[in-house]
Amino acid sequence: MKMKTSNTSVETDPVKNAAADKVIAIIEDYMIKEPDGMYFDIPKKLLEDAGKALANRFYFAVGDEGSVAVTPIKYFEHKGCMCEDFEPWPINHLIPNCITTQEPYRDIANAALRTPLDVAKYMQQLGFVWNRECQNEVAAELTKELEVLEQAIVKKHKPSNPGM
């Protein structure tokens, strides 16, 4: 089943996409070798080079009280659930003022984000991809309010490897 995504800001730079693909490959390798959880040892330069292209490889959903949950797209598509078994995903640098509370959740300290829709639009601007199925898992009561995100789909470059 093809998953609908949102009006997310998509990185089209091939160098950044190649770096993001390398990061995802490292994550996938860790997940295979250490299926019960691990810490990701990814070179800082590679994370910097990937930039927003890395965000394009993660789904997000808005939780209660404005928190967000994130998971690699490929993991969700393969397992059908958010991944909670690992140390923080190497993406906190992509979400200004975020605090990892418990994987996959993060709180964002930004007074301008007053509603779940504000949080979702902010995450899209950062390059993360909203997904209805993830949203239903995290906070189904917010899905209807956030459906507008699906209605704003635009055709842009699709990452060459949107997950693992």
C-alpha positions as CSV (number, residue, x, y, z in Angstrom):
1,M,0.0,0.0,0.0
2,K,1.4,3.3,-1.0
3,M,1.6,5.7,2.0
4,K,0.4,9.3,1.5
5,T,2.8,11.9,2.7
6,S,2.4,15.6,3.3
7,N,3.4,19.0,1.9
8,T,6.9,18.4,3.4
9,S,9.9,20.5,2.4
10,V,11.9,18.1,0.3
11,E,15.7,18.3,-0.2
12,T,16.7,17.9,-3.8
13,D,20.5,18.3,-3.5
14,P,22.0,15.0,-4.7
15,V,25.0,15.4,-2.4
16,K,22.8,15.8,0.7
17,N,20.6,12.9,-0.4
18,A,23.6,10.7,-0.8
19,A,24.8,11.6,2.7
20,A,21.3,10.9,4.1
21,D,21.3,7.5,2.3
22,K,24.6,6.7,4.0
23,V,23.2,7.7,7.4
24,I,20.2,5.5,6.9
25,A,22.4,2.6,5.8
26,I,24.4,2.9,9.0
27,I,21.1,2.9,11.1
28,E,19.8,-0.1,9.1
29,D,23.1,-2.0,9.7
30,Y,22.9,-1.3,13.5
31,M,19.2,-2.4,13.6
32,I,20.2,-5.7,12.0
33,K,23.2,-6.3,14.2
34,E,21.7,-5.0,17.4
35,P,17.9,-5.7,17.2
36,D,17.4,-5.0,20.9
37,G,18.6,-1.4,20.9
38,M,21.8,0.5,20.5
39,Y,23.5,3.8,20.3
40,F,24.1,5.2,16.8
41,D,27.7,6.1,16.2
42,I,27.4,8.2,13.1
43,P,30.1,10.7,12.1
44,K,29.0,14.3,12.8
45,K,30.2,15.5,9.4
46,L,28.0,13.0,7.7
47,L,25.0,14.2,9.7
48,E,25.8,17.8,8.8
49,D,26.2,16.9,5.1
50,A,22.8,15.1,5.1
51,G,20.9,18.0,6.6
52,K,17.2,18.2,5.8
53,A,17.6,15.2,3.4
54,L,17.8,13.1,6.5
55,A,14.6,14.5,7.9
56,N,12.9,13.5,4.6
57,R,13.6,9.8,5.6
58,F,11.6,10.0,8.9
59,Y,7.8,10.0,9.5
60,F,6.5,12.1,12.4
61,A,3.2,12.2,14.3
62,V,2.0,14.8,16.8
63,G,1.4,13.5,20.3
64,D,-0.4,14.9,23.3
65,E,0.5,18.4,24.4
66,G,2.5,19.2,21.3
67,S,5.1,16.4,21.5
68,V,6.2,14.7,18.3
69,A,7.2,11.1,17.6
70,V,9.6,10.2,14.8
71,T,10.6,6.9,13.2
72,P,12.5,6.0,10.1
73,I,10.0,5.6,7.1
74,K,11.4,2.3,6.1
75,Y,11.1,0.9,9.6
76,F,7.4,1.9,9.8
77,E,6.7,0.6,6.4
78,H,8.4,-2.8,7.3
79,K,7.2,-3.2,10.9
80,G,3.9,-1.2,10.8
81,C,4.7,0.7,14.0
82,M,6.9,3.4,15.5
83,C,10.3,2.2,16.6
84,E,10.8,2.7,20.4
85,D,13.7,0.3,21.1
86,F,16.7,2.5,20.3
87,E,18.7,5.3,21.7
88,P,17.8,8.7,20.3
89,W,17.7,8.8,16.5
90,P,20.6,11.0,15.2
91,I,18.2,13.8,14.2
92,N,17.8,16.0,17.2
93,H,20.1,18.5,15.5
94,L,17.4,18.9,12.8
95,I,14.7,20.0,15.3
96,P,15.7,23.2,17.1
97,N,14.9,23.4,20.8
98,C,13.9,19.7,21.0
99,I,14.3,17.5,24.0
100,T,14.0,13.7,23.7
101,T,11.7,12.6,26.4
102,Q,11.4,8.9,25.6
103,E,11.9,7.4,22.1
104,P,10.2,8.1,19.8
105,Y,8.9,11.3,21.5
106,R,10.4,14.7,21.6
107,D,9.1,18.0,23.1
108,I,9.8,21.2,21.2
109,A,10.3,24.3,23.3
110,N,8.8,26.9,21.0
111,A,6.0,29.2,22.2
112,A,4.8,29.8,18.7
113,L,3.7,26.2,18.4
114,R,0.3,26.4,20.1
115,T,-1.8,23.8,18.3
116,P,-1.1,20.3,16.9
117,L,-1.4,21.7,13.4
118,D,1.2,24.4,14.2
119,V,3.6,21.6,15.4
120,A,2.9,19.5,12.3
121,K,3.5,22.4,9.9
122,Y,6.7,23.2,11.7
123,M,7.9,19.6,11.4
124,Q,7.1,19.7,7.7
125,Q,9.1,22.9,7.2
126,L,12.0,21.0,8.8
127,G,11.7,18.3,6.2
128,F,9.9,15.5,8.3
129,V,7.0,13.6,6.7
130,W,3.6,13.4,8.3
131,N,1.9,10.0,8.0
132,R,-1.7,9.2,8.8
133,E,-1.0,5.6,10.0
134,C,1.8,6.9,12.3
135,Q,-0.6,9.6,13.6
136,N,-3.2,6.9,14.3
137,E,-0.7,5.0,16.4
138,V,0.5,8.0,18.4
139,A,-2.6,10.0,18.9
140,A,-5.6,8.9,16.8
141,E,-7.8,11.7,18.3
142,L,-5.6,14.2,16.4
143,T,-5.8,12.5,13.0
144,K,-8.9,14.3,11.8
145,E,-7.5,17.7,12.7
146,L,-4.2,16.9,10.9
147,E,-5.9,15.4,7.7
148,V,-5.5,18.8,6.1
149,L,-1.8,18.0,5.8
150,E,-2.7,15.2,3.3
151,Q,-4.8,17.6,1.3
152,A,-1.8,19.8,0.7
153,I,0.3,17.2,-1.1
154,V,2.6,18.6,-3.8
155,K,4.7,16.7,-6.2
156,K,8.4,17.2,-5.6
157,H,11.6,15.2,-5.7
158,K,11.2,12.0,-3.8
159,P,14.3,10.9,-1.8
160,S,16.2,8.2,-3.5
161,N,16.1,6.0,-0.4
162,P,13.4,7.3,2.0
163,G,14.3,4.9,4.8
164,M,16.3,1.8,5.6
